[in-house]
Amino acid sequence: MWFERTGGVGQLGWRLDGKPFSRDARAAWLPWPGRHRLELVDGRGEVIDSVAFEVRGAFAKTAAPAVK
């Protein structure tokens, strides 16, 4: 999944679930099950815009058992 912003002046960055995610205008993210909040923040960490979303139907793969 790609998150993309257009426009914006100055240092803008992404924060996902309260953690710094990327400073690029376009950032790739592997969907993970659960509820999430994506925020666009300025250089001081102030939220400019945000969106909440939920990923359903995705699951994490488990490692295959070791073969002896």
URMOCOR-V900772 format. One record per pair of residues at least 12 apart in sequence whose C-alpha atoms are under 10 Angstrom apart, sorted by the first residue. I is the first residue (numbers start at 1). J is the second residue. Records with the same first field share a line. If there is no record, write none. Layout:
I: J, J
This chain:
1: 27, 28, 29, 30, 31
2: 26, 27, 28, 29, 30, 31
3: 22, 24, 25, 26, 27, 28, 29, 38
4: 24, 25, 26, 27, 28
5: 24, 25, 26, 27, 40
6: 25, 26
7: 25
8: 25, 42
9: 42
10: 42, 43
11: 23, 24, 41, 42, 43, 44, 45
12: 24, 25, 40, 41, 42, 43, 44, 45, 46, 47, 48
13: 25, 26, 27, 39, 40, 41, 42, 43, 45, 47, 48
14: 26, 27, 38, 39, 40, 41, 42, 45, 47, 49, 50
15: 37, 38, 39, 40, 41, 45, 47, 50
16: 29, 36, 37, 38, 39, 40, 50, 51, 52
17: 35, 36, 37, 38, 39, 52
18: 36, 37, 38, 39
19: 38, 39
20: 39, 41, 45
21: 38, 39, 40
22: 40
23: 40, 41, 42, 43
31: 54, 55, 56, 58, 59, 60
32: 54, 55, 56, 57, 58, 59, 60
33: 54, 55, 56, 57, 58, 59, 60
34: 53, 54, 55, 56, 57, 58
35: 52, 53, 54, 55, 56
36: 51, 52, 53, 54, 55
37: 50, 51, 52, 53, 54
38: 50, 51, 52, 53
39: 51, 52
